[in-house]
Amino acid sequence: MNKKIVSLSLKKYHLKAYSLSEILIVLCIIGILIYLVLPNQTSIVTSAKSIEAQNMLSMIHGLEKSHFYRYSKYSSNFDELGFEHALTIDKGGQAVYKIEIIEASLSGFKATATSLQDFDGDGNFNTWQIDQDRMLKEIIKD
């Protein structure tokens, strides 16, 4: 009779749980699923960061047009335009794109935004360009 009480009390405190191997299998499956999803996320990150380049180039276009209406010429000098470039990631800031005015004359201008970071690791750096007609295009895709 004493044995019966002991066996009942042992069953009473028995907890159900997963084994270590079951937990490892689930973690491996989750890891594989994450590995499959991550490459698809790089295009989303690239397009989100390219919005910065598009906005900066649109701002340059507006400032260049304003300068053209005042002085009848385009400028390659950011100070003349009143444009202050945000600190880039290589200088401790958060801006991912370097903005440059590569050409400015009496009749037009071209400005580029070049990424300082290779988003997908293929060696190409994303580059956008805008001109006096507000033709915004992606020169180099990343």
C-alpha positions in Angstrom: 0.0 0.0 0.0 2.9 2.3 0.7 4.1 1.8 -2.9 0.8 2.9 -4.3 0.9 6.3 -2.5 4.5 6.9 -3.7 3.7 6.1 -7.3 0.6 8.3 -7.3 2.6 11.2 -5.9 5.3 10.8 -8.6 2.7 10.9 -11.3 1.1 13.9 -9.8 4.3 16.0 -10.3 5.3 14.8 -13.7 5.5 17.7 -16.2 5.2 17.3 -19.9 7.9 19.1 -21.9 9.7 19.1 -25.2 13.0 17.2 -25.6 16.2 19.1 -26.6 16.3 17.4 -30.0 12.7 18.6 -30.7 13.6 22.2 -29.8 16.8 22.0 -32.0 14.8 20.8 -35.0 12.3 23.6 -34.6 15.1 26.2 -34.4 16.8 24.8 -37.5 13.5 25.0 -39.4 13.0 28.6 -38.3 16.6 29.4 -39.3 16.1 27.9 -42.8 12.9 30.0 -43.3 14.7 33.2 -42.2 17.6 32.4 -44.6 15.1 32.0 -47.4 13.3 35.3 -46.7 16.4 37.6 -46.1 17.6 37.7 -49.8 14.1 39.0 -50.8 14.4 41.8 -48.2 17.5 43.4 -49.8 15.5 44.8 -52.7 13.1 46.4 -50.2 16.0 47.9 -48.3 17.5 49.2 -51.5 14.3 50.8 -52.7 13.6 52.4 -49.2 17.1 53.9 -49.1 16.9 55.1 -52.7 14.0 57.4 -51.7 16.7 59.4 -49.9 18.5 59.9 -53.1 15.4 60.8 -55.0 14.3 63.4 -52.4 17.8 65.0 -52.3 18.0 65.2 -56.1 14.5 66.7 -56.2 15.6 69.3 -53.7 18.7 70.1 -55.8 16.4 70.5 -58.9 14.2 73.0 -57.1 17.2 75.0 -55.9 18.8 74.9 -59.3 15.6 76.2 -61.0 15.3 78.9 -58.4 18.9 79.9 -59.0 18.3 79.8 -62.8 15.3 82.2 -62.5 17.4 84.7 -60.5 20.7 84.5 -62.4 19.9 82.9 -65.8 22.4 80.2 -65.3 22.8 76.9 -63.3 25.3 76.6 -60.6 27.6 73.8 -59.5 28.3 75.3 -56.1 26.1 74.1 -53.2 26.7 77.3 -51.2 25.3 79.5 -54.1 22.2 77.2 -54.2 21.8 77.2 -50.4 22.0 73.4 -50.2 23.5 71.9 -47.1 24.4 68.3 -47.5 23.6 66.0 -44.5 26.4 64.1 -42.9 27.1 60.9 -44.7 27.6 57.5 -43.0 31.4 57.7 -43.6 31.5 60.9 -41.6 29.4 59.8 -38.7 26.0 60.8 -40.1 23.0 58.9 -41.4 22.9 59.9 -45.1 23.7 57.0 -47.3 24.1 58.9 -50.6 26.7 61.4 -51.7 25.2 64.2 -53.7 27.3 65.9 -56.5 26.6 68.4 -59.3 28.6 67.0 -62.1 27.7 69.5 -64.8 26.3 73.1 -64.7 26.1 75.6 -67.6 23.8 78.3 -68.9 21.5 75.8 -70.5 21.3 72.9 -68.0 22.8 70.8 -65.1 23.2 67.3 -64.0 23.4 66.1 -60.4 24.0 62.6 -59.1 23.4 60.8 -55.9 25.9 57.8 -55.4 25.4 55.3 -52.6 28.3 55.0 -50.2 27.1 51.5 -49.3 26.8 48.4 -51.4 23.4 47.1 -50.5 23.5 43.6 -52.0 27.2 43.0 -51.9 27.6 42.7 -55.7 30.2 45.6 -56.1 27.8 48.0 -57.7 26.9 51.2 -55.9 23.4 52.6 -56.5 23.5 55.9 -58.5 20.7 58.2 -59.4 20.8 61.3 -61.7 18.6 64.3 -62.3 18.8 67.1 -64.9 17.2 70.5 -65.6 14.1 68.8 -67.1 13.6 66.9 -63.8 14.4 63.6 -65.6 15.2 61.4 -62.5 16.7 58.1 -63.5 18.6 55.3 -61.9 22.0 55.1 -63.7 23.4 52.1 -61.8 21.1 49.6 -60.1 22.2 47.9 -56.9 
